[in-house]
Amino acid sequence: MYRAYIILLLVWLLAIINTTVFAQKLVHYDLYINDTMVNYAGKTKKAIAVNGQIPMPTLEFTEGDTAEIVVHNLMNESTSLHWHGIFLPNKEDGVPFLTQMPIPAHSIYTYKFPLIQNGTHWYHSHTGLQEQIGMYGNLIIHKRKDDKYFRPGIDDLPEIPIILSEWTNLNPKNVQRMLSAANDWFAIRKGATQSYSESIISGRFGTKLTNEWKRMTAMDVSDVYYDAVLLNGQIQSKINSINNQSIKGGDKIRLRISNGGASSYFWLRYSGGKMTVVASDGNDVVPVEVDRLIIAVSETYDIIVQIPEDGFSYELMATTEDRTQSASLLIGNGQEKRLEPLSRLKYFDGMKMMNDMMKFNGNLDDMGMNMSLNKMDMNIVMYPEITGHSKKRNKQEESDPNRYNSNALSNIVTLNYDMLKSPFNTKLPEAPVKSLKFILTGNMSRYVWSMDNRVLSESDKIPVKKGEILRIVLYNNSMMRHPIHLHGFDFRLLNSHGDSSPLKNIIDIMPMETDTIEFIANTEGDWFFHCHILYHMMAGMNRVFEVGNYHNPRIMNKSMAYRMLQMESNMIHFTAQNDIASNGNDGEWMLMNARWSLSSEWRLGYNDMHGYEVETHLNRHFGKMQRLAVFAGFDWRYRKMGIDLHETNIFNQKNEKDTRRAISIGFTALLPMLINFQAEAYHDGIVRLSLSREDIPLSKRLRMGFMLNSDKEYMMDLRYIVSRNIGIRAHYDSDMGYGLGLALNY
């Protein structure tokens, strides 16, 4: 009898102990979001701080905890927080108009979810462009010591959370607008204009002409010039102890690195030798040693570095892919051992590569290389540290399959996705398979980014049955990299390791690459799938997977909310330019979104002879590259030409010049050499044809333009770009004569 009581007592005690040890722990954070002012790059500008800091506080948990995060929105605008890479109920995912309504100004909102995973993750605003100006931070979930996958010597090392970001002195809305207007100010700031004079000096004038014959603009590897890049909110910082323990020679340190940048990829290098990659996107990988790696926008890597010698500090350097800016962390004590900056990119070599790969219709030709998993880097031709100084490639080099393989061309070991291997079997269970393919499409001329040439506003949600396996093939048919992120799930990135293919939630897809991912859709809800370059996402490169028939208590009207989400990624942008010259005033304003533009051009003389003219066009743009547009227009002009009140065009049609109000239809097409051809027919039977170009890059800052039409009108101009909004312009107009003045643009 007593024995039975003793056994029951032991069972009861074990149950209490078990409950105490393994019970979920509620971990609570309060986040106070408010506007602030910062000066990272010589100008005091508006930013957003959380708990008074940028980046946002690092949130730390242990697997098994329950996170409770209370957001206090003290701003005069709405906001949100997305928990990047975290498995959670759909209503907690933090995407406004998809999984919740925006958090209103001056309100409090609570996120609460269990943590059923571990690893290095991060969190950020998913509202507008707030991420660009401060709303990003690390989110670390530690393994439990009793985790069967706990790795002694890796998971118990001292660690440093790192979050990378960029800073622009411009309002991010201006950045998006400038990109949509194909403003080349960023290229000027980066030294990436590839003008005619630069091409002649480099002996690459033929390359430049071929580039423009194929209707392409200058080569670049990133969209935006940034005034500074930051590592944990600083350009330069140093750490010499962790947990009050001094860092000394021989120590190994785990760096938990998140790329919280809005649009920048970063090269990571370490002056103390090799870096050992042990995790990616919060998932363990078999350790692999590399000399450098590129971390995609929103990607995370855990790397181990060693302090080789006592009495020295070693540099971890993060350099933007375009090599214009860097930020550094010095680790250790004593004399600094720094890295050499990465050399300037060889842009004309990149242009030659782009000419070879780009077909006349704007599609890419991989020439049978079947590229995948970052193993072939087309931009490698621009890296002096790999391919040496600029030179002409011979026929043998042209046919070498390794000509874009960094690891085959040098002894610098660069990480690629085929080097990542999961330490455990990631094969999915047997389940029905839904196969999808997305072609990543877009163009720089109007800055429209899409999947299958459809932006989100043109796309319905993609229905998925709960429990289905989604196998997705992604092909990048654009000349830009795209970091594609899946909310709510990790996917298997299928590589040469088969059943041990790594798990990730971000895949960087390089131009011309084809990659395959798969995951089991076992959590209901509306899950975002998008390019994580912020300005690409806001320009339309998104989709939504609708898993199951989920009722979201935080969305009252799902269809209306989805329309709001679609509208956000197809915003209307306004641009304008005005030339104030000695012989008159001319300019243009434009409203535009992904497929439509409404524009009005004017010319105003200073006397009756010169008069005025206003032409307004509503344009519908077509095609992936948007090189064709049809329009309806209205022409209103007045001028006094003296005795000759009419003139005859090349079709022998009389075109009344003193007073004219005419409705028209027509089309514009982009011809070789980036020349615009326009054909326009008016309601009175008059036809006008014209050829024009306004951005011929003679030098880094000097542009030439011309226009001629079938009404025997013509114009030529030179414009020197002084700043982002100001230029000096000289021109000759067949109607208005010579003029000199200021060119203003917005």
Secondary structure, 3 states (H helix, E strand, C coil): CHHHHHHHHHHHHHHHHHHHHHCCCEEEEEEEEEEEEECCCCCCEEEEEECCECCCCCEEEECCCEEEEEEEECCCCCECCEEECCCCCHHHCCCECCCECCECCCEEEEEEEECCCCEEEEEECCCCCHHHHCCEEEEEEECCCCCCCCCCCCCCCCEEEEEEEEECCCCHHHHHHHHHCCCCHHHHHHCCCCCHHHHHHCCCHHHHHHHHHCCCCCCCCCCCCCCEEEECCECEEEECEECCEECCCCCEEEEEEEECCCCCCEEEEECCCCEEEEEECCEEEEEEEECEEEECCCCEEEEEEECCCCCEEEEEEEEECCCCCEEEEEEECCEEECCCCCCCCCHHHHHHHHHHHECCCCCECCCCCCCCCCCCCHHHHHCHHHHCCCCCCCHHHHHCCCCCCHHHHCCCCECCHHHCCCCCCCCCCCCCEEEEEEEEEEECCCCEEEECCECHHHCCCEEECCCCEEEEEEEECCCCCEEEEECCCCEEECCCCHHHCCEECEEEECCCCEEEEEEECCCCEEEEEEECCHHHHCCCCEEEEEECCCCCCCCCCHHHHHHHHHHHCCCCEEEEEEEEECCEEEEEEEEECCCEEEEEEEEECCCCCCCEEEEEEEEEEECCCCCEEEEEEEEEEECCCCCCCEEECCCCCEEECCEEEEEEEEEEEEEHHHEEEEEEEECCCCEEEEEEEEEEECCCCEEEEEEEECCCCEEEEEEEECCCCEEEEEEEECCCEEEEEEEEEC
